[in-house]
Amino acid sequence: MDIIISKAVQSDIKFIDHLQRKNAEELAFYPKVTFEREIESRRILLARVNGAPAGYLYFGAFGTTCKIHQACIEYDLRGQLYGSELVKFFISLCQGANVL
């Protein structure tokens, strides 16, 4: 599986906003400025498959628990466990911060 997951950076906003809009019927809508702010807070993970953006996961602040606000993978990449890898990466971040 050729997937790389990292914290999103400002240059990823265009892709994240595009993917959110493309899947608007399934996702809650967040304005682009929300993603800009949350990238600064390091609360968005970006998945790349073969070097190209493939999906993202937007999560809340670490506390006693941590909530996933949005998670989305490109339609043609679904069913290939990329979303699962993104969630596993998120869980490892939570465990590292002692968050349930």
N, C-alpha and C positions, 0 to 999 in steps of 0.2 A: 504494500500500500504506500503510494508516494504522496503522503500528506504532511504538511508542515503547519503547525499551529503556533501562533505568537500573539502578543498584544497588538491590537490594531493601532495604526498611526494615522495622522491627519490625512495623508494622501489616500487612505482607504475609504474615506467617507463617501466618495462618489459611488463606489461599488456597493457599499452597505446600503445607502439610500436607494440606489437602483434596485437592488434585490428586495428590499422591503416593499417598494412600490409595486414591483412585479408580482409580489405575493400578498397584495393588500387585502384580499378576501380572507386570508388565513391568519394574518398578523394584526396586532394592534398597531396603530400608526403613531410614530414618534417623529417630531420635526427634526430636520437636519441639524439644527443647533443643539438638540439633545445629544445626538451622536458626537458632535464636536466636543461638547462638555465632558461626556462620558469617556471619550478617548483620552482626554487629558487626565481623567481620574483612573485610567487604566482598567476600565470595566467592560471592554469589548475585546473579544478574541476573534482573530481572523484565521480561517483555514485556507491554505493554498494547496491545490492538487496540481502536480506537474508544473509548479511555478505560477499558476494562475489563481486568482481569488476564486474560492469555491463556496464559501459560506461564512457565517459569523454567529457568535453567541454574545448576547448583551445581558449582563448580570448586575445585581444590586450590590450595595456595600456589604462587606463582611461584618457580621455581628455574631449573635449566637446561631443564626441561620443565614443562608444566602439564597436569594430568589433569582431564577432565570427569567428575565423579562421577555426576551425574544431569542429564538434560535432558528436559523434558516440555512438551507443548503440549496444550491442551484438545482433546478428540477431534473436535469439530465444526469446529475450525479447522485440522486437519491437512490436508496436501496443498495448502496455499495459500502455501507458502514462508515462513511465519512462523518455523518452526524453523530454517530456513536463515539467516534474518536474525539470529536470536539467536546462532547459531554464528559468523556473520561478525563480529558485534559482539565476541564473545569473542576471536576471532582478532586483531582490531584491538587489543584490550587487550594480548594477548600480544606482538604486534609492537612496541607502544609500550614494553613492558618488556624488550625483547630476549630474549623467551622463545620457544623453538621449539615 
